[in-house]
């Protein structure tokens, strides 16, 4: 986890704050920004209005799935 605690969860369809550590085991991606407002702006810039994974374009779904496959298991 980076110094930025904000992630977008595509299973729950909402932002999560992991300032006390990652607690969600669903499908999420790290967002840029050190405030919730900045993180939500990054989410909108990268993923538009998509709230859930299946609302993303297929090309973005594949990119996220490939990136997830390359990540180390979360501790």
C-alpha positions, -999 to 999 in steps of 0.1 A, spaced: 0 0 0 12 35 -8 10 66 14 -23 72 -4 -51 52 14 -78 56 -12 -90 28 -36 -121 23 -57 -138 -10 -51 -155 -23 -82 -174 -50 -62 -189 -26 -37 -191 3 -62 -176 29 -38 -144 44 -25 -126 28 4 -101 44 28 -74 20 38 -56 44 62 -57 17 89 -47 -10 64 -65 -29 36 -96 -45 49 -116 -52 17 -108 -85 -1 -130 -76 -31 -119 -62 -65 -103 -27 -60 -77 -4 -76 -55 22 -61 -64 58 -68 -41 88 -70 -45 117 -46 -41 123 -9 -76 134 -2 -109 117 -10 -118 146 -34 -85 141 -53 -90 103 -54 -126 106 -67 -113 129 -94 -87 103 -104 -114 76 -105 -136 98 -127 -107 106 -150 -96 69 -153 -129 51 -152 -156 77 -159 -191 69 -144 -184 32 -141 -194 22 -105 -190 -16 -110 -165 -37 -130 -190 -48 -155 -198 -12 -164 -162 -7 -176 -153 -10 -213 -141 -45 -221 -106 -32 -229 -103 -16 -195 -116 -48 -178 -89 -68 -195 -62 -42 -185 -73 -44 -149 -75 -82 -149 -40 -84 -164 -26 -59 -138 -43 -79 -110 -28 -111 -122 7 -95 -120 4 -83 -84 18 -100 -54 -8 -114 -30 -19 -88 -5 -6 -94 30 
